[in-house]
Amino acid sequence: MQDIINNLPKQAKDKHNENKKFFQKLKKKPPKNLDYIMQELHQEEFESTNCLECANCCKTTGPLFTDKDIERIAKFFRLKPKQFIEQYLRVDEDNDYVLQTVPCTFL
């Protein structure tokens, strides 16, 4: 089991582009409420999963930050959104805001 966990970062990196393409395809296909379905599944899972026990997602693949995320997190840190972006984020090849470094700075 420990070998599987230790190999997760490499597997995540190897499959990153494949997974991204897969999720882009899913967005174009029914059901149109896929985001809501995934949100419900996400909430269900995280009621039983303690992220900090594993933290693998935050160690290998950073999240995308929406404008709302940036505003909310910047407010928490008492920063202006622009300051938060300059300090912690960069724009990736898909024009999304992502963390400048992985693992997650906030982990």
Secondary structure, DSSP 8 states (H G I E B T S, - for coil): -HHHHHHHHHHHHHHHHHHHHHHHHHHHSS-TTHHHHHHHHHHHHHHH--HHHH-HHHHH---EE-HHHHHHHHHHTT--HHHHHHHHEEE-TTS-EEESSSS-TT-
